[in-house]
Amino acid sequence: MILKLEEKHIVEVAKIHKENLPSFLTKFPLSFIEKFYHLQISRKNQLLLGVFENEQLAGFVFGTDDVEKLYEDFIQENKFYFYFNTFKTLLFNPKYLLLFLGKFLAKTYVSPCKRQLVYIAVDSKTAKKGFGISLLKAFEKEWEQFGYYELEVESKNSAFNFYKKNGFFLVHEANNWVEKKYLLGKNLK
């Protein structure tokens, strides 16, 4: 069963995110990830859906219609907390410092599309049950009226082939010092 998630699901969402996603956010403490999703679920331009098995959250998909402002409100409301945890996380994960430097020093591509699937994750304990594709289809049904959206994926991410098999096409390829990333797009109409 797939439902729009509520505040009461945030702890489970953060746990699934931390344990199953290869992202910079995963390197932060669980409490940081929870704060991030608490803010996101309260915003009008976000979509957070979850798939349940035996009344337990088994996975989620999260998207925004303004990817450029994804962290803006979070940082504004939690400046000291954000900067302290970011500094600490970069200290223990220096490869991400190179990513940040690369973003500031390199010319970056800015897509005209601001609607983006930001994260999709399935708990590893419930993998291989089709929850990922179910979440993707439910997400796309919710955003069908928009006709198009994008997502960013690292070349090392095992989900890259999943996206290609499900109708995504290459919009832009970015190489930086640490990893190759792809901006993928998908037409919904």
Disulfide bonds with the S-S distance in Angstrom:
none
